[in-house]
Amino acid sequence: MGKKRVKAGTSKAKAAERRALFIQAYIANGGNATQAAITAGFSPKGANAVGSRLSADVNIQRAIEDARGKTIAAAEAETGVSVERTLRELGRIVHADPRKFFKDDGSLKNVADLDDDCAAALASVEVTEEFEGRGEDREMIGYLKKVKFWDKNAAIDKAMKHLGLFEKDNTQRPPVGDVHITVVGVSPAAARHTR
């Protein structure tokens, strides 16, 4: 008896390559296991079953999570956007204190003089120079400064969602019990009139 022949494409190396392609495709397409199986080279007819089997495999799940973590870490490193930094910016809007935008004499601070927390809460600054007179008699008499903050209510709403406070609030409500009404001393004639 000779050595048993292995079908083309079923070697361990080829299977490992298909698993790696499946993982890449699964992450790239947002978690569609069937489409990832087709992209990895499996038959479209059996892709649903293969995708389901591969996505349920513990080793593949771990590899997907590891790859996602590396992808997220690379994106964070490249863009500077991270969960921590995003939450810090959100916190700056939630905790913005308008008093910090003014000097002791009540005048508005220059934007360059604002600390990082105040600057992050600031959506825009509009400065309009005000003049009086015409021609050579025209002179500047002051400035109109408008400061606009990012929407604090929207920031609080986002922070509450992140912290899961809406779900906690819904589960903390007391259960509504059965309501029993007992009518005492009503004649049958009176009961007919209340219907």
GUKOLTI-763194 format. One record per atom (N, C-alpha, C, O): atom name; x negated, y negated, z negated. Coordinates in steps of 0.1 Angstrom, whole numbers, plus 5000, padded with zeros to 4 digits. Layout:
% GUKOLTI-763194
PT   name     c1     c2     c3
PT     CA      X      Y      Z
...
% end
This chain:
% GUKOLTI-763194
PT   name     c1     c2     c3
PT      N   4992   5012   5000
PT     CA   5000   5000   5000
PT      C   4991   4988   5000
PT      O   4982   4986   4992
PT      N   4995   4979   5009
PT     CA   4987   4966   5010
PT      C   4992   4956   5000
PT      O   5002   4958   4993
PT      N   4986   4945   5000
PT     CA   4989   4934   4991
PT      C   5002   4927   4996
PT      O   5004   4926   5008
PT      N   5011   4924   4986
PT     CA   5024   4918   4990
PT      C   5022   4904   4995
PT      O   5015   4896   4989
PT      N   5028   4901   5007
PT     CA   5027   4888   5012
PT      C   5036   4878   5005
PT      O   5047   4881   5002
PT      N   5030   4866   5004
PT     CA   5038   4855   4998
PT      C   5044   4846   5009
PT      O   5036   4843   5018
PT      N   5056   4843   5008
PT     CA   5063   4834   5018
PT      C   5055   4821   5019
PT      O   5050   4816   5008
PT      N   5055   4816   5030
PT     CA   5048   4803   5032
PT      C   5056   4792   5024
PT      O   5068   4792   5024
PT      N   5048   4784   5017
PT     CA   5054   4773   5009
PT      C   5059   4778   4995
PT      O   5065   4769   4988
PT      N   5056   4790   4991
PT     CA   5061   4794   4978
PT      C   5049   4797   4968
PT      O   5051   4803   4957
PT      N   5038   4792   4971
PT     CA   5026   4794   4962
PT      C   5028   4785   4950
PT      O   5036   4776   4950
PT      N   5020   4788   4940
PT     CA   5021   4780   4928
PT      C   5017   4766   4930
PT      O   5023   4756   4925
PT      N   5007   4764   4939
PT     CA   5003   4750   4942
PT      C   5014   4743   4950
PT      O   5016   4731   4947
PT      N   5020   4749   4959
PT     CA   5031   4743   4967
PT      C   5043   4740   4958
PT      O   5049   4729   4959
PT      N   5046   4749   4948
PT     CA   5057   4747   4939
PT      C   5054   4735   4930
PT      O   5063   4727   4927
PT      N   5041   4734   4925
PT     CA   5037   4722   4917
PT      C   5038   4709   4924
PT      O   5042   4699   4919
PT      N   5034   4710   4937
PT     CA   5035   4698   4946
PT      C   5050   4693   4948
PT      O   5053   4682   4947
PT      N   5059   4703   4950
PT     CA   5073   4700   4951
PT      C   5079   4694   4938
PT      O   5087   4685   4938
PT      N   5075   4699   4927
PT     CA   5079   4694   4914
PT      C   5075   4680   4912
PT      O   5082   4671   4908
PT      N   5062   4677   4916
PT     CA   5057   4663   4915
PT      C   5064   4654   4924
PT      O   5067   4643   4920
PT      N   5067   4659   4936
PT     CA   5075   4650   4946
PT      C   5089   4648   4940
PT      O   5095   4637   4942
PT      N   5095   4658   4934
PT     CA   5108   4657   4928
PT      C   5108   4646   4918
PT      O   5117   4638   4917
PT      N   5098   4647   4909
PT     CA   5097   4637   4898
PT      C   5096   4623   4903
PT      O   5103   4614   4899
PT      N   5087   4621   4913
PT     CA   5086   4607   4919
PT      C   5099   4603   4926
PT      O   5103   4591   4924
PT      N   5105   4612   4933
PT     CA   5118   4608   4940
PT      C   5129   4605   4930
PT      O   5137   4596   4932
PT      N   5129   4613   4919
PT     CA   5140   4611   4909
PT      C   5139   4598   4902
PT      O   5149   4591   4900
PT      N   5126   4594   4899
PT     CA   5124   4580   4893
PT      C   5127   4569   4903
PT      O   5134   4559   4900
PT      N   5123   4571   4916
PT     CA   5124   4561   4926
PT      C   5139   4558   4929
PT      O   5143   4547   4932
PT      N   5147   4569   4929
PT     CA   5161   4567   4934
PT      C   5171   4565   4922
PT      O   5183   4565   4924
PT      N   5165   4563   4910
PT     CA   5174   4560   4899
PT      C   5180   4572   4892
PT      O   5190   4570   4884
PT      N   5175   4584   4894
PT     CA   5180   4596   4887
PT      C   5190   4605   4895
PT      O   5197   4612   4888
PT      N   5190   4604   4908
PT     CA   5198   4613   4916
PT      C   5190   4626   4919
PT      O   5182   4626   4927
PT      N   5194   4636   4911
PT     CA   5186   4649   4912
PT      C   5188   4656   4926
PT      O   5178   4661   4931
PT      N   5200   4655   4931
PT     CA   5202   4662   4944
PT      C   5194   4655   4955
PT      O   5187   4662   4963
PT      N   5194   4642   4956
PT     CA   5186   4634   4966
PT      C   5171   4636   4963
PT      O   5164   4637   4973
PT      N   5167   4637   4951
PT     CA   5153   4639   4948
PT      C   5148   4653   4953
PT      O   5137   4654   4958
PT      N   5157   4663   4951
PT     CA   5154   4676   4956
PT      C   5152   4676   4971
PT      O   5143   4682   4977
PT      N   5161   4669   4979
PT     CA   5160   4668   4993
PT      C   5147   4661   4997
PT      O   5140   4665   5006
PT      N   5144   4650   4990
PT     CA   5131   4643   4993
PT      C   5119   4651   4990
PT      O   5109   4650   4997
PT      N   5120   4660   4980
PT     CA   5109   4668   4977
PT      C   5107   4680   4987
PT      O   5098   4688   4985
PT      N   5116   4681   4996
PT     CA   5115   4692   5006
PT      C   5124   4704   5005
PT      O   5122   4713   5012
PT      N   5133   4704   4995
PT     CA   5142   4715   4994
PT      C   5153   4714   5004
PT      O   5156   4703   5009
PT      N   5160   4725   5007
PT     CA   5171   4725   5016
PT      C   5182   4717   5012
PT      O   5186   4717   5000
PT      N   5188   4708   5020
PT     CA   5200   4701   5016
PT      C   5212   4709   5011
PT      O   5219   4705   5003
PT      N   5213   4721   5017
PT     CA   5224   4730   5013
PT      C   5222   4734   4998
PT      O   5233   4735   4991
PT      N   5210   4737   4993
PT     CA   5209   4741   4979
PT      C   5203   4730   4970
PT      O   5200   4733   4959
PT      N   5203   4718   4976
PT     CA   5196   4707   4968
PT      C   5204   4704   4955
PT      O   5197   4700   4945
PT      N   5217   4705   4955
PT     CA   5224   4702   4943
PT      C   5220   4712   4932
PT      O   5218   4707   4920
PT      N   5220   4725   4935
PT     CA   5216   4735   4925
PT      C   5202   4733   4920
PT      O   5198   4734   4909
PT      N   5193   4731   4930
PT     CA   5179   4729   4927
PT      C   5176   4717   4919
PT      O   5169   4717   4909
PT      N   5183   4706   4923
PT     CA   5181   4693   4916
PT      C   5186   4695   4901
PT      O   5180   4689   4892
PT      N   5197   4701   4899
PT     CA   5203   4704   4886
PT      C   5193   4712   4878
PT      O   5190   4709   4866
PT      N   5188   4722   4884
PT     CA   5178   4731   4877
PT      C   5165   4724   4873
PT      O   5161   4725   4862
PT      N   5160   4717   4883
PT     CA   5147   4709   4880
PT      C   5149   4698   4870
PT      O   5141   4696   4861
PT      N   5160   4691   4871
PT     CA   5162   4680   4861
PT      C   5165   4685   4847
PT      O   5163   4677   4837
PT      N   5169   4697   4846
PT     CA   5172   4703   4832
PT      C   5159   4709   4826
PT      O   5159   4712   4815
PT      N   5149   4711   4835
PT     CA   5136   4718   4830
PT      C   5129   4708   4820
PT      O   5127   4697   4823
PT      N   5126   4713   4808
PT     CA   5120   4705   4797
PT      C   5107   4699   4802
PT      O   5104   4688   4799
PT      N   5099   4707   4809
PT     CA   5086   4701   4813
PT      C   5087   4690   4823
PT      O   5080   4680   4823
PT      N   5097   4692   4832
PT     CA   5100   4681   4842
PT      C   5106   4669   4835
PT      O   5102   4657   4838
PT      N   5115   4671   4825
PT     CA   5120   4660   4818
PT      C   5109   4652   4811
PT      O   5109   4639   4811
PT      N   5100   4659   4805
PT     CA   5088   4653   4798
PT      C   5080   4645   4808
PT      O   5075   4634   4805
PT      N   5077   4651   4820
PT     CA   5069   4644   4830
PT      C   5076   4632   4835
PT      O   5070   4622   4838
PT      N   5090   4632   4837
PT     CA   5097   4621   4841
PT      C   5096   4610   4831
PT      O   5094   4598   4835
PT      N   5098   4613   4818
PT     CA   5096   4603   4808
PT      C   5082   4597   4807
PT      O   5081   4585   4806
PT      N   5072   4605   4809
PT     CA   5058   4600   4809
PT      C   5056   4591   4821
PT      O   5050   4580   4819
PT      N   5061   4595   4833
PT     CA   5059   4587   4845
PT      C   5067   4574   4843
PT      O   5062   4563   4847
PT      N   5079   4574   4838
PT     CA   5087   4562   4836
PT      C   5079   4553   4826
PT      O   5078   4541   4829
PT      N   5074   4558   4816
PT     CA   5066   4550   4806
PT      C   5054   4544   4812
PT      O   5051   4532   4810
PT      N   5047   4551   4821
PT     CA   5036   4545   4828
PT      C   5040   4535   4838
PT      O   5033   4524   4839
PT      N   5051   4537   4845
PT     CA   5056   4527   4854
PT      C   5060   4515   4847
PT      O   5057   4504   4852
PT      N   5067   4516   4836
PT     CA   5072   4504   4828
PT      C   5059   4497   4823
PT      O   5059   4485   4823
PT      N   5050   4504   4818
PT     CA   5038   4498   4812
PT      C   5030   4490   4823
PT      O   5025   4479   4821
PT      N   5029   4496   4835
PT     CA   5022   4490   4846
PT      C   5030   4477   4850
PT      O   5024   4467   4853
PT      N   5043   4478   4851
PT     CA   5051   4466   4855
PT      C   5050   4455   4844
PT      O   5049   4444   4848
PT      N   5050   4459   4831
PT     CA   5048   4449   4821
PT      C   5035   4443   4822
PT      O   5033   4430   4820
PT      N   5024   4451   4824
PT     CA   5011   4445   4825
PT      C   5010   4435   4837
PT      O   5003   4425   4836
PT      N   5016   4439   4848
PT     CA   5015   4431   4860
PT      C   5023   4418   4859
PT      O   5019   4407   4864
PT      N   5035   4419   4854
PT     CA   5044   4407   4853
PT      C   5044   4399   4840
PT      O   5048   4388   4840
PT      N   5039   4406   4830
PT     CA   5039   4399   4817
PT      C   5053   4400   4810
PT      O   5055   4394   4799
PT      N   5062   4407   4816
PT     CA   5075   4408   4810
PT      C   5076   4421   4802
PT      O   5073   4432   4808
PT      N   5079   4420   4790
PT     CA   5080   4432   4781
PT      C   5092   4431   4772
PT      O   5098   4420   4771
PT      N   5096   4442   4766
PT     CA   5108   4441   4757
PT      C   5105   4432   4746
PT      O   5114   4423   4742
PT      N   5093   4433   4740
PT     CA   5090   4424   4729
PT      C   5090   4409   4733
PT      O   5095   4401   4725
PT      N   5084   4406   4744
PT     CA   5083   4392   4748
PT      C   5097   4387   4752
PT      O   5101   4375   4748
PT      N   5105   4395   4758
PT     CA   5119   4391   4762
PT      C   5127   4388   4749
PT      O   5135   4379   4748
PT      N   5126   4397   4739
PT     CA   5133   4395   4727
PT      C   5128   4383   4719
PT      O   5136   4376   4712
PT      N   5115   4380   4720
PT     CA   5110   4368   4713
PT      C   5116   4356   4720
PT      O   5120   4346   4713
PT      N   5117   4356   4733
PT     CA   5123   4344   4740
PT      C   5137   4343   4736
PT      O   5142   4332   4734
PT      N   5145   4354   4736
PT     CA   5159   4354   4732
PT      C   5160   4348   4718
PT      O   5169   4340   4715
PT      N   5151   4353   4709
PT     CA   5152   4348   4695
PT      C   5149   4333   4694
PT      O   5155   4326   4685
PT      N   5140   4327   4703
PT     CA   5138   4313   4702
PT      C   5150   4305   4706
PT      O   5153   4294   4700
PT      N   5158   4310   4715
PT     CA   5171   4303   4719
PT      C   5181   4305   4707
PT      O   5188   4295   4704
PT      N   5182   4317   4702
PT     CA   5191   4319   4691
PT      C   5188   4310   4679
PT      O   5198   4304   4673
PT      N   5176   4308   4676
PT     CA   5172   4301   4664
PT      C   5167   4286   4667
PT      O   5161   4280   4658
PT      N   5170   4281   4679
PT     CA   5166   4268   4682
PT      C   5172   4257   4672
PT      O   5184   4258   4669
PT      N   5164   4248   4668
PT     CA   5168   4238   4659
PT      C   5167   4224   4665
PT      O   5155   4220   4667
PT      N   5177   4218   4669
PT     CA   5176   4205   4676
PT      C   5169   4194   4669
PT      O   5163   4185   4675
PT      N   5168   4195   4655
PT     CA   5161   4185   4648
PT      C   5146   4185   4651
PT      O   5139   4174   4650
PT      N   5140   4196   4656
PT     CA   5126   4197   4659
PT      C   5122   4189   4672
PT      O   5111   4188   4675
PT      N   5132   4184   4679
PT     CA   5130   4177   4691
PT      C   5128   4162   4689
PT      O   5125   4155   4699
PT      N   5129   4158   4677
PT     CA   5128   4143   4674
PT      C   5117   4140   4664
PT      O   5113   4148   4656
PT      N   5111   4128   4666
PT     CA   5101   4123   4657
PT      C   5108   4118   4645
PT      O   5120   4117   4644
PT      N   5100   4114   4635
PT     CA   5105   4109   4622
PT      C   5113   4096   4624
PT      O   5122   4094   4616
PT      N   5110   4088   4634
PT     CA   5117   4076   4636
PT      C   5130   4078   4644
PT      O   5137   4068   4647
PT      N   5133   4090   4648
PT     CA   5145   4094   4655
PT      C   5144   4094   4670
PT      O   5154   4097   4677
PT      N   5132   4090   4675
PT     CA   5130   4090   4690
PT      C   5127   4105   4694
PT      O   5122   4113   4687
PT      N   5130   4107   4707
PT     CA   5128   4121   4713
PT      C   5113   4123   4715
PT      O   5107   4114   4721
PT      N   5109   4135   4711
PT     CA   5095   4138   4714
PT      C   5092   4140   4729
PT      O   5101   4143   4736
PT      N   5080   4138   4733
PT     CA   5076   4141   4747
PT      C   5076   4156   4748
PT      O   5073   4163   4739
PT      N   5079   4161   4760
PT     CA   5079   4176   4762
PT      C   5066   4182   4759
PT      O   5065   4193   4754
PT      N   5055   4175   4762
PT     CA   5042   4180   4760
PT      C   5039   4182   4745
PT      O   5030   4190   4741
PT      N   5046   4175   4736
PT     CA   5044   4176   4722
PT      C   5053   4186   4715
PT      O   5052   4189   4703
PT      N   5062   4193   4723
PT     CA   5070   4204   4717
PT      C   5062   4216   4714
PT      O   5053   4220   4721
PT      N   5066   4223   4703
PT     CA   5059   4236   4700
PT      C   5065   4246   4709
PT      O   5075   4244   4716
PT      N   5060   4258   4710
PT     CA   5064   4269   4719
PT      C   5078   4273   4717
PT      O   5086   4276   4726
PT      N   5083   4273   4704
PT     CA   5097   4277   4701
PT      C   5107   4267   4707
PT      O   5117   4271   4713
PT      N   5104   4254   4705
PT     CA   5113   4244   4711
PT      C   5112   4244   4726
PT      O   5123   4243   4733
PT      N   5101   4245   4732
PT     CA   5099   4245   4747
PT      C   5107   4257   4753
PT      O   5113   4255   4763
PT      N   5107   4268   4746
PT     CA   5114   4280   4752
PT      C   5130   4278   4751
PT      O   5137   4284   4759
PT      N   5134   4270   4742
PT     CA   5149   4268   4740
PT      C   5154   4257   4750
PT      O   5166   4255   4751
PT      N   5145   4250   4756
PT     CA   5148   4239   4764
PT      C   5151   4243   4779
PT      O   5143   4249   4785
PT      N   5163   4240   4784
PT     CA   5167   4243   4797
PT      C   5162   4233   4807
PT      O   5158   4236   4818
PT      N   5164   4220   4803
PT     CA   5160   4209   4812
PT      C   5159   4196   4804
PT      O   5164   4194   4794
PT      N   5151   4187   4810
PT     CA   5150   4173   4805
PT      C   5152   4164   4817
PT      O   5146   4166   4828
PT      N   5160   4154   4815
PT     CA   5163   4144   4825
PT      C   5159   4130   4820
PT      O   5165   4126   4809
PT      N   5151   4123   4827
PT     CA   5147   4110   4822
PT      C   5150   4100   4833
PT      O   5146   4101   4845
PT      N   5158   4090   4830
PT     CA   5162   4079   4839
PT      C   5157   4066   4834
PT      O   5159   4062   4823
PT      N   5149   4059   4843
PT     CA   5144   4046   4839
PT      C   5156   4036   4841
PT      O   5162   4036   4852
PT      N   5158   4027   4832
PT     CA   5169   4017   4833
PT      C   5162   4003   4835
PT      O   5153   3999   4828
PT      N   5168   3996   4845
PT     CA   5162   3983   4849
PT      C   5173   3973   4848
PT      O   5185   3976   4848
PT      N   5169   3960   4847
PT     CA   5178   3949   4846
PT      C   5173   3938   4855
PT      O   5161   3936   4856
PT      N   5181   3931   4862
PT     CA   5177   3920   4871
PT      C   5174   3925   4885
PT      O   5176   3937   4888
PT      N   5171   3915   4894
PT     CA   5168   3918   4908
PT      C   5155   3912   4913
PT      O   5151   3902   4907
PT      N   5149   3918   4923
PT     CA   5137   3912   4929
PT      C   5126   3910   4919
PT      O   5123   3920   4911
PT      N   5120   3898   4919
PT     CA   5109   3896   4910
PT      C   5113   3895   4895
PT      O   5105   3897   4886
PT      N   5126   3893   4893
PT     CA   5132   3892   4879
PT      C   5135   3906   4874
PT      O   5139   3908   4862
PT      N   5134   3916   4882
PT     CA   5137   3930   4878
PT      C   5127   3935   4868
PT      O   5115   3934   4870
PT      N   5132   3940   4856
PT     CA   5123   3945   4846
PT      C   5129   3958   4840
PT      O   5142   3959   4838
PT      N   5121   3967   4836
PT     CA   5125   3979   4830
PT      C   5129   3976   4815
PT      O   5121   3970   4808
PT      N   5141   3980   4812
PT     CA   5146   3978   4798
PT      C   5146   3990   4789
PT      O   5149   3989   4777
PT      N   5144   4002   4795
PT     CA   5144   4014   4787
PT      C   5145   4026   4795
PT      O   5145   4026   4807
PT      N   5147   4037   4788
PT     CA   5149   4050   4794
PT      C   5162   4057   4789
PT      O   5166   4054   4777
PT      N   5168   4065   4797
PT     CA   5179   4073   4793
PT      C   5173   4088   4793
PT      O   5170   4092   4804
PT      N   5173   4094   4782
PT     CA   5167   4108   4782
PT      C   5178   4118   4778
PT      O   5185   4116   4768
PT      N   5180   4128   4786
PT     CA   5189   4139   4784
PT      C   5182   4152   4782
PT      O   5174   4155   4791
PT      N   5186   4159   4772
PT     CA   5180   4172   4769
PT      C   5191   4182   4769
PT      O   5201   4181   4763
PT      N   5188   4193   4777
PT     CA   5198   4204   4778
PT      C   5191   4217   4772
PT      O   5180   4220   4776
PT      N   5199   4224   4764
PT     CA   5194   4236   4758
PT      C   5200   4248   4765
PT      O   5210   4247   4771
PT      N   5193   4259   4765
PT     CA   5199   4271   4770
PT      C   5211   4275   4761
PT      O   5212   4271   4750
PT      N   5221   4282   4767
PT     CA   5233   4285   4760
PT      C   5231   4294   4748
PT      O   5228   4306   4749
PT      N   5232   4288   4736
PT     CA   5230   4295   4724
PT      C   5240   4306   4721
PT      O   5236   4317   4717
PT      N   5253   4303   4725
PT     CA   5263   4314   4723
PT      C   5260   4326   4731
PT      O   5262   4337   4727
PT      N   5256   4324   4744
PT     CA   5253   4335   4753
PT      C   5241   4343   4747
PT      O   5240   4355   4747
PT      N   5231   4336   4742
PT     CA   5219   4342   4736
PT      C   5223   4350   4724
PT      O   5218   4361   4722
PT      N   5232   4345   4715
PT     CA   5236   4352   4703
PT      C   5244   4365   4707
PT      O   5242   4375   4701
PT      N   5252   4363   4718
PT     CA   5260   4375   4723
PT      C   5250   4386   4728
PT      O   5252   4398   4725
PT      N   5240   4382   4735
PT     CA   5230   4392   4740
PT      C   5222   4398   4729
PT      O   5220   4410   4729
PT      N   5219   4390   4719
PT     CA   5211   4396   4707
PT      C   5220   4406   4700
PT      O   5215   4416   4695
PT      N   5233   4402   4698
PT     CA   5242   4411   4691
PT      C   5244   4424   4698
PT      O   5244   4435   4692
PT      N   5245   4424   4712
PT     CA   5246   4436   4720
PT      C   5233   4444   4718
PT      O   5234   4456   4716
PT      N   5221   4438   4719
PT     CA   5209   4445   4717
PT      C   5208   4452   4704
PT      O   5203   4463   4703
PT      N   5213   4445   4693
PT     CA   5212   4451   4680
PT      C   5224   4461   4677
PT      O   5224   4467   4667
PT      N   5233   4462   4687
PT     CA   5244   4472   4685
PT      C   5254   4467   4675
PT      O   5262   4475   4669
PT      N   5255   4454   4673
PT     CA   5264   4449   4662
PT      C   5279   4450   4666
PT      O   5287   4451   4657
PT      N   5282   4449   4679
PT     CA   5296   4451   4683
PT      C   5301   4465   4680
PT      O   5312   4466   4675
PT      N   5293   4475   4683
PT     CA   5297   4489   4679
PT      C   5298   4491   4664
PT      O   5307   4497   4660
PT      N   5288   4485   4657
PT     CA   5289   4486   4642
PT      C   5301   4480   4637
PT      O   5308   4485   4628
PT      N   5304   4468   4643
PT     CA   5316   4460   4638
PT      C   5329   4469   4641
PT      O   5338   4469   4632
PT      N   5330   4475   4652
PT     CA   5341   4483   4655
PT      C   5343   4495   4646
PT      O   5354   4499   4643
PT      N   5332   4501   4642
PT     CA   5333   4513   4634
PT      C   5335   4509   4619
PT      O   5338   4518   4611
PT      N   5333   4497   4615
PT     CA   5334   4493   4601
PT      C   5348   4489   4598
PT      O   5352   4487   4586
PT      N   5357   4487   4608
PT     CA   5371   4484   4605
PT      C   5378   4495   4598
PT      O   5376   4507   4602
PT      N   5386   4492   4588
PT     CA   5393   4503   4581
PT      C   5403   4509   4591
PT      O   5409   4502   4599
PT      N   5405   4522   4590
PT     CA   5414   4529   4598
PT      C   5429   4524   4596
PT      O   5432   4521   4585
PT      N   5436   4523   4607
PT     CA   5450   4519   4605
PT      C   5458   4531   4601
PT      O   5458   4541   4608
PT      N   5465   4530   4590
PT     CA   5473   4541   4585
PT      C   5487   4541   4591
PT      O   5491   4532   4597
PT      N   5494   4552   4588
PT     CA   5508   4553   4592
PT      C   5516   4543   4584
PT      O   5514   4541   4572
PT      N   5525   4536   4590
PT     CA   5534   4527   4584
PT      C   5548   4533   4582
PT      O   5554   4538   4591
PT      N   5552   4534   4569
PT     CA   5565   4540   4566
PT      C   5574   4528   4561
PT      O   5570   4521   4552
PT      N   5586   4527   4567
PT     CA   5595   4517   4562
PT      C   5608   4525   4557
PT      O   5614   4533   4563
PT      N   5611   4521   4545
PT     CA   5622   4527   4538
PT      C   5633   4516   4536
PT      O   5630   4506   4530
PT      N   5644   4517   4542
PT     CA   5655   4508   4541
PT      C   5664   4513   4530
PT      O   5670   4524   4531
PT      N   5666   4504   4520
PT     CA   5675   4508   4509
PT      C   5687   4499   4508
PT      O   5686   4487   4510
PT      N   5698   4506   4506
PT     CA   5711   4498   4504
PT      C   5717   4491   4516
PT      O   5723   4481   4514
PT      N   5715   4496   4527
PT     CA   5721   4490   4539
PT      C   5733   4499   4543
PT      O   5732   4511   4545
PT      N   5744   4492   4545
PT     CA   5756   4500   4549
PT      C   5755   4504   4564
PT      O   5748   4497   4571
PT      N   5762   4514   4568
PT     CA   5761   4518   4582
PT      C   5765   4507   4592
PT      O   5760   4506   4603
PT      N   5775   4499   4588
PT     CA   5779   4487   4596
PT      C   5768   4477   4598
PT      O   5766   4472   4608
PT      N   5761   4474   4587
PT     CA   5750   4464   4587
PT      C   5738   4470   4596
PT      O   5732   4463   4603
PT      N   5736   4483   4595
PT     CA   5725   4489   4602
PT      C   5728   4488   4617
PT      O   5718   4486   4625
PT      N   5741   4489   4621
PT     CA   5744   4488   4635
PT      C   5741   4474   4640
PT      O   5737   4472   4652
PT      N   5743   4464   4632
PT     CA   5741   4450   4636
PT      C   5726   4447   4638
PT      O   5722   4437   4645
PT      N   5717   4454   4631
PT     CA   5703   4451   4631
PT      C   5696   4458   4643
PT      O   5684   4456   4645
PT      N   5703   4467   4650
PT     CA   5697   4474   4661
PT      C   5695   4466   4673
PT      O   5690   4470   4683
% end
